Amino acid sequence: MRDITFINPQFFWLFLFFPLLIIWQWFRRKKEIPPVLLSSSQALTSIHTWKIRLRPILFILRLLALSCLIIALARPQSSSEITKTKTTEGIDIILAIDMSSSMLAKDLKPNRIEALKRVASQFIEERKSDRIGIVVYSGESYTKVPATTDKSIVLQSLKDIKQGEIEDGTAIGMGLGTAINRLKDSKTKSKVIILMTDGVNNTGVIDPLSAAELAKEYGIRVYTIGIGTNGKALSPVAYNPDGSLQYDMVPVEIDEKLLGEIAQSTGGKYFRATDNKKLAQIYTEIDKLEKSKIEELKYYQHQEKFRLWAILAMFFLMTEFGLRHTVFRSFI
């Protein structure tokens, strides 16, 4: 009877009459066998047969039939819940990733670029219902992949990003401008840019604050992330004769004021990632701040269970009727 509910439980009050029925049957039974005074009872010993001893089974069958009927009237049901969810409004997200040479610094493990890729990949995988695109910038900027729901394409594009593909430098304004250009015509109400950099805007033809004002006009929120530890970081400073990078301890310069102003003016938020753990926490927080609107639909499937009890009641009644008019007929 687990997971069974009763639609009409008030019928169970009828079980309170069972003790009265048992008492009534007991008195009725005594009247059916009146005392007779005989000089000898030897002639009546044959009356005390198995039929007499088993005759109370007729009453028991009636009680069982009545019990099953009461349970059927109480209308037992089993219920199962089916939950379906659908996205009523997704979010368009552009990841604007700084790919300047300083992103090869090793203060995040194994370096800033690879640490960012790992965390961003997990973020992308968890945004099941959103469209996500990638913009890459350093001294220039370009769209690596436009906003799409095909996560496999986005993840592969993120994996394929390599430093040195475009002119070096940190053109924050151009990276932000390219990301805005990808979202400005979006029909989605929620539009978000996650701008990541580890430096100071030092090149490009677009002023970062002007780009931020443009983002605000298009209703785009910008979350900015400054990547890099406090103090100095082991960063590439030159190339060795064999073409490999030469590293040295270099002061970390991040224009936190600029990144804070960009985020604040667009309704976003500025974060500072000083290590891998902090970077992961930042993406988790952004994931919580930007939630797609999900509609949850619950369906309840009910299955009637009274039929079995009704059949049992009929079975006990038919059995009692058959026994009363066959085996126990002589005692009616």
PyMOL commands that set and color helices and strands:
alter all, ss='L'
color gray80, all
select helices_A, chain A and resi 9-32+42-47+50-54+57-73+101-104+112-126+151-160+172-183+208-217+256-266+276-289+306-324+329-331
alter helices_A, ss='H'
color red, helices_A
select strands_A, chain A and resi 4-6+76-89+91-98+131-137+141-148+190-197+220-227+232-239+245-251+270-273+293-304
alter strands_A, ss='S'
color yellow, strands_A
deselect
rebuild
show_as cartoon
